[in-house]
Amino acid sequence: MASHRKPRPTGTRVAGIRTPALATAALTSVALLSQTADATPSDEDRPSLEEVEKKVDDLYRQAGSATEKYNAAKEKTAKQRKRVNNLLNDVAQRTQKLNEAREELGSFASAQYRTGAAVPQTATFLLADSPQDYFDQNQLMSRLTGRQKDAVDDYVTQQSETMKKRREATESLQTLTDSQNDLKTAKATVQKKLANARELLSELTAEEKVRLAAIEKKKQEEAARKAAELAKQQAEERERQQREREQADRQESGSGGSGGTSSGTGATEPSAPDASHGTKAEKALAFARAQIGKPYVWGATGPGSYDCSGLTQAAWKAAGVTLPRTTYDQVDAGTTVPVSQAQPGDLVFFYDDLSHVGLYIGNGMMIHAPKPGAYVREESIYYDGEGSIHSVVRPA
């Protein structure tokens, strides 16, 4: 017998859709949805590589500024802790003296009790909140012997000084707490800025990292060119000064040595460091060169790692010169000179907020601890552009 079943439709069947037209439409929709899901909407808003580089550089600079604030807070905390400890020791010693004075007064009170004399007055004195107020009444003063009067005076003095020192210690403890809070805030700020910078860099593709390296290389080449220009200018200036000195020597020889030096040399003498300063600068530079290759660590002062001001401080310390801890204070630790007259050993400060410093070595170059993730190295003072240089200071 023939089958009575209806034949199946011959169209393509997709997910229960039986007609060819609907199947084609469904497949097209799936493809479009798939493309939409794969596309990243953030790609349109993704910053350019140049913008990423600028943002990272800004974050490192902000981290450098926060590092100097951290260094200042750390130094202040250490000083305040030392002051608090000294005050607490002083309070302890004064408390001991106060107890001794109180014991001596107690012996007088016991003696008066045994003899039956002036018990109420002495007891009242010992229990009074303010002994001086009590003695303003003249009832007991007339009964005290000279020795007793001295003991009372000593007690009142010790009590007053002890209370004063206790107040000072309490205030210093509060200041110490504030300094510690500032320290925590500065530390958190540094860590946040560095984390943001690392996050931005981690999002770069391999191709973008190659392009970023090319941009950095171009900046370094420009910085090296500017350093070479400065080196040439300084060499020409030294040659000019040398010619002037030689001319002055010839004039002095021709006049029999009575004419003295010419006025031309006097104009350039102030910018040149003396021999003793030059010797110290050589020691500072020798120390700094020995640190090349050590990592930058914010807040570090050596010997295994440094931040920027920690390196300059340690270098000049090796030369017997004490510099303050932070860039904010180091900039005031010497004489400001023009960039064109910078000498080896001078401190080169960067940015309006003085958040970076390096040690000038000559020919437009410096040794510095650049930033987190980098190492102590020689680099052009124009590494971040000519406009980034704030000032040059010759340590006193």
Order of alpha helices (4+ residues) and beta strands (2+ residues): alpha-alpha-alpha-alpha-alpha-alpha-alpha-alpha-alpha-alpha-alpha-beta-beta-beta-beta-beta-beta
